[in-house]
Amino acid sequence: MANRAIWSMRKRHEWLATPLKARRVKRATRVRCGLQDAIDRKVTKSSSEESN
């Protein structure tokens, strides 16, 4: 926290305004956390809607 005083308020808000880069998560990690199931459901739902 030593560099906190030299940051300007405007600069801090600009940094907060930029979205964070999406983190690369390997498939094995997604499966372990249960995220892959949700992604698969989302894909199948959107593909079934397109076919209708």
Secondary structure, 3 states (H helix, E strand, C coil): CHHHCCCCHHHHHHHHHCCCCCCCCCHHHHHHHCHHHHHHHHHHHHHHHHHC
